[in-house]
Amino acid sequence: MIEGMARLSVMPESAGVTYNMTDPDPLSTVEVGRLFARLLGKSFAFVPLPLGAAKAAFSVGPLQRFFGMPKETLDYFDHPCRYDASNALRDLGTAGVVCPHLADYAPTLIAFYRKEKERVRRKAMI
């Protein structure tokens, strides 16, 4: 993504164009959960609940600590949005740069997390 932003920043035709630097074939929320659970050596269970019920359940501190997930995370994963990567794919394609798939760089994210997790405060993640 850094390479893509650097290339786009010097392309005259990119002036005024909005780019979504995102996976052109995104995973669903459940697929992201499964991917990260696998990489972290954790189990994953998807239990569909109405958002209000899930927020109520995660309002209980011990439950948040058990799952290691603050209730604010629910809003993030319940955000129904798809990002259009067509501008980035088109303009970066001419430069030979592709937007990576999350599964391709997720192991790097997990390695960074494992190395730095003691230095990152939980509140910074909300």
C-alpha positions as CSV (number, residue, x, y, z in Angstrom):
1,M,0.0,0.0,0.0
2,I,2.9,2.4,0.7
3,E,4.3,1.7,-2.7
4,G,0.9,2.5,-4.2
5,M,0.4,5.7,-2.3
6,A,3.9,6.8,-3.4
7,R,3.3,6.1,-7.0
8,L,-0.1,7.8,-7.0
9,S,1.3,10.9,-5.4
10,V,3.5,11.7,-8.4
11,M,1.0,10.7,-11.1
12,P,-0.4,13.9,-12.6
13,E,-3.7,12.1,-13.6
14,S,-4.3,11.3,-9.9
15,A,-4.9,14.9,-8.9
16,G,-8.4,15.2,-7.5
17,V,-9.1,11.5,-7.7
18,T,-10.2,9.5,-4.6
19,Y,-8.5,6.2,-4.1
20,N,-9.5,3.4,-1.7
21,M,-6.4,1.4,-1.0
22,T,-8.3,-1.7,-0.1
23,D,-8.4,-5.4,-0.9
24,P,-10.2,-5.7,-4.2
25,D,-11.8,-9.0,-3.1
26,P,-12.5,-8.3,0.6
27,L,-13.3,-11.0,3.1
28,S,-16.5,-10.9,5.1
29,T,-16.4,-10.1,8.8
30,V,-16.7,-13.8,9.6
31,E,-13.9,-14.7,7.2
32,V,-11.7,-12.0,8.8
33,G,-12.5,-13.5,12.2
34,R,-11.6,-17.0,11.1
35,L,-8.4,-15.8,9.5
36,F,-7.1,-14.0,12.5
37,A,-8.2,-16.7,14.9
38,R,-6.3,-19.3,12.8
39,L,-3.1,-17.1,12.7
40,L,-3.3,-16.5,16.4
41,G,-3.9,-20.2,17.2
42,K,-7.3,-19.4,18.6
43,S,-10.7,-21.0,18.1
44,F,-13.5,-19.1,16.4
45,A,-17.2,-19.4,16.8
46,F,-19.7,-17.1,15.1
47,V,-23.0,-16.7,17.0
48,P,-25.4,-14.4,15.2
49,L,-27.1,-12.1,17.6
50,P,-29.1,-8.8,17.1
51,L,-26.6,-5.9,17.7
52,G,-28.5,-4.7,20.8
53,A,-28.3,-8.1,22.4
54,A,-24.6,-8.4,21.6
55,K,-23.9,-4.9,23.0
56,A,-25.7,-5.8,26.2
57,A,-23.8,-9.0,26.6
58,F,-20.5,-7.2,26.0
59,S,-21.3,-4.5,28.4
60,V,-20.4,-6.9,31.2
61,G,-16.7,-6.3,32.0
62,P,-15.8,-10.0,32.6
63,L,-17.2,-11.0,29.2
64,Q,-15.2,-8.3,27.5
65,R,-12.1,-9.5,29.2
66,F,-12.8,-13.2,28.5
67,F,-13.1,-12.4,24.8
68,G,-10.4,-9.7,24.8
69,M,-12.8,-7.5,22.9
70,P,-14.3,-4.2,24.0
71,K,-18.0,-3.7,23.1
72,E,-17.0,-0.8,20.8
73,T,-15.6,-3.4,18.5
74,L,-19.1,-4.6,17.6
75,D,-19.9,-1.2,15.9
76,Y,-16.7,-1.6,13.8
77,F,-17.7,-5.0,12.6
78,D,-21.4,-4.1,12.1
79,H,-20.5,-1.2,9.7
80,P,-22.1,-2.2,6.4
81,C,-19.7,-0.7,3.8
82,R,-17.9,-1.7,0.7
83,Y,-15.1,0.4,-0.6
84,D,-14.7,0.8,-4.4
85,A,-11.1,0.1,-5.3
86,S,-11.6,0.5,-9.0
87,N,-9.7,3.9,-9.3
88,A,-6.7,2.4,-7.4
89,L,-6.8,-0.8,-9.5
90,R,-7.0,1.1,-12.7
91,D,-4.2,3.7,-12.0
92,L,-1.9,1.4,-10.1
93,G,-2.3,-1.3,-12.7
94,T,-0.5,0.9,-15.2
95,A,2.4,1.1,-12.7
96,G,2.4,-2.6,-12.1
97,V,1.3,-2.2,-8.5
98,V,-1.5,-4.3,-7.1
99,C,-3.6,-3.9,-3.9
100,P,-2.8,-6.8,-1.7
101,H,-5.3,-9.3,-0.2
102,L,-5.7,-9.2,3.6
103,A,-4.8,-12.9,3.8
104,D,-1.4,-12.2,2.1
105,Y,-0.2,-9.7,4.7
106,A,-2.2,-10.7,7.8
107,P,0.7,-12.9,9.0
108,T,2.9,-9.8,9.1
109,L,0.2,-7.9,11.1
110,I,0.0,-10.8,13.6
111,A,3.8,-10.9,13.9
112,F,3.9,-7.2,14.6
113,Y,1.1,-7.6,17.2
114,R,2.9,-10.4,19.0
115,K,6.1,-8.4,19.1
116,E,4.5,-5.1,20.2
117,K,1.4,-6.2,22.2
118,E,2.9,-5.2,25.5
119,R,3.6,-1.7,24.2
120,V,0.1,-1.0,22.8
121,R,-2.4,0.3,25.3
122,R,-5.8,-1.3,25.0
123,K,-7.5,2.1,25.0
124,A,-5.6,3.0,21.8
125,M,-7.4,0.2,20.0
126,I,-10.9,1.7,20.6
